[in-house]
Amino acid sequence: MTKIALISDNHSYYGEEVTPHLQDVDEIWHAGDIGDLASIAKFREMAVFRAVYGNIDDQSVKDFFGLNEIFVCGGIKVFMTHIGGYPGKYNARVAKIIKEEKPNLYVCGHSHICKVMPDKTNNLLHMNPGAYGHHGFHKIRTLLKFEIEDAKIVNLRAVELGFRGIVENI
């Protein structure tokens, strides 16, 4: 079993309230809009860290991370990118990659909306963890946690980190 934390759109923010939710995971996946690399330094030390760059990321982030990540974890083929849409509303670039790669799981960020939904047409699950940073229009900061066991996604849950714009002490 592999325990995963899926995060996105921190926009250079790092707060200690995020850390307890990541301490028990084997891998941390970041779906882009990192901002300052220092904001993810602790995450990169905690677990296997996979990420893509987002539309706000400069060359310093692009030097470490690509536009797309395609990998297999626990028997699940994953396609992760920052901007791409969701089932029935994919952009052309993402639709082409999904058709060619046939992932089991498609992960993106960008919208700041936590969303998990099946894509029956492409036989995959779509996940967007929302945003855990404070920049944007979202009201609640979120991330997703799940496990991969026997090539299945299990124990999927959304974690709420508090309101955008309010830093809570824990």
N, C-alpha and C positions, 0 to 999 in steps of 0.2 A: 504494500500500500504506500502510495506517495501522497503526502499532504501538501496542498497548494494554496497560496494566497495570491489573489489576482487584484492588482491595483492599477490606477491610471490617473492622469491629470493632476499631479501634485503641484505643477507650476512653481517649482523651486521650494515648496513648503516641506518641511520636516517637523513633526511634533512628536513628542514622547508618547502621546496617546495612541499612536499607531503601533508602536513597538510591541506591546503585549499581545496583540493579535497576530503577530508574525513570528513569535518566538518558538512556536510548536510546529512550524512547517518545514518541509524538506526543500521546497522550491518557492521562490517569489517571482511572479511574472508581472511585468509592468508594460501596459499598453500605450505608452507614449505621453508626451507633454511633461517631460521630466523637468526641464529648466536647468537649474544649476546642478551640476554633477554632485556637489557636496550634499545635496538633499537626499541622495540615495546611497551615500557611502556606507552607512550603517547596515542597510539592507543587503548590500553586496557582500558583507562579512558574515551575515546571519545564515545564509542558505544559498543554494544554487540560485543564481539570479539571471533571468532572461528578460530582455527588453527590446522595444523598438523605439525609434524616435518619432516625435509628433510634430505638428505644424509650428509650435512655438520654439522648438529646439534648434540651437545653433550648431555650428560645425563641431564644437567641443563634444557635444552629445553624439552627433553623427559619426565621429571618429571611433566611438565605442559600439554603437548600435545601428542596425540597419533599418530600412523601411519595412521589411517583412522578416518574420521568423517562422520557419516551417520546421517542425521537429516532432519526434515521437516521445511520449512520456507514458509509461505504464501500458503500452499497447494502444494508446489514443494518439492519432495523428492530429497535430495542432497547427493551425495557421493563425498567426497574430500579426496585426498591423494597427496603425492608429486610426486612420479614417477609412471607412469602407461601407458604412451602412449596415442594414440588418435584413433579415429574410424578407424577400419581396421588394427590397429597396436598396440592393447593393449597387455601388458604383461600378462602372464597366471594368476597371482594373481588377477589383476584388472578385467580381463575377467570373472573370476569365481565370483567375488563380484558383478559385473554388472548383471550377469545372475541370481544370487540368490536374490539380493536386488531390482532390477528393478528401479533404480533411474530415475528421469526425467532430472536431471542435474548431469553431471560428471565434476568435477573440479580437475585439477592437475597443477603442476608447473614444475620445473626442466629444461625444454628445453630453457628457456629464450626467447621463441618465442611466442608473443601474437597471439593467435589463437582461433577462435570460429567456430565450425562446427557441423552440425547435424550428428547424427548417426541413420540412418533410420533403420538399422538392429535391434538395441536395443531400438529404439524409445526414444532417449534422445538427449540432447544438451551437447556438450563438450565445456568447456571453459578453457583456459590457459591464465592468465593475462600477461605473459611475466615476465620481471624482473624490479623492480624499484631500485635495488641497482647498484653499479658500478663495481662489480666483475663479470667477464664472458666475453663472446664473442659478446653479443648483441650490437647493435649500439645505439638504442633509448631505454630509460627506459620507461616502460609502466605500467598501471594498467587498470582494467575494472570497469565500473560503470553500474548499471542497477537497475531496480525496479521489484518487484514481486507484481502483482496486479491480483486478481481473478484467482490465480493459473496459471498465465502466466508471462513470462519474457518479460518486455517491456522497451523501452528507453535504450537499450544497447548501450554503447559507449566506445571506447578506449580513454584513456587519455595519451598523451605523456608528459613526464617529463623532456625531454632534452637528450642530448647525454651522453652516458656512459663515465665516466672519467672526465666530466666537471661539476663542481658544479656551478650552476647559482644562482645569488642573485636575490631575488624577493622582 
